[in-house]
């Protein structure tokens, strides 16, 4: 059981709060209980600890190879988000969409700045 998709489940609500992938079995999953790269996971774990609780770690799926981990992780994040879980790592699933939005915002901002400069220049020249 080396390549897995895992979930960190809230002991109070029984809902998954984080879905992750690991190429080192449960070692990666359990590392979140000490320190996570995600500040929101750290805060959640800390809040639970203050209440004398700890996240539950579950293996959601065993994967045959490391190559399948990214797609499987995206699948399970979407699955649990669609099921109503408010995951702390939803950015992974939505990162492509966010990148598209960011690009659209940058283009719109550029076009607005260009139009504003043109309007200011027209105002100055027509005065």
Secondary structure, DSSP 8 states (H G I E B T S, - for coil): --SEEEEEE-TTT--EEEEEEESSTHHHHHHTTT--S-HHHHHHHHHHHHTT---EEEEEEE-SSGGGHHHHHHHHHHHHHHTT---TTTHHHHHHHHHHHHHHHHHHHHHHHHHHHHHHHHHHHH-
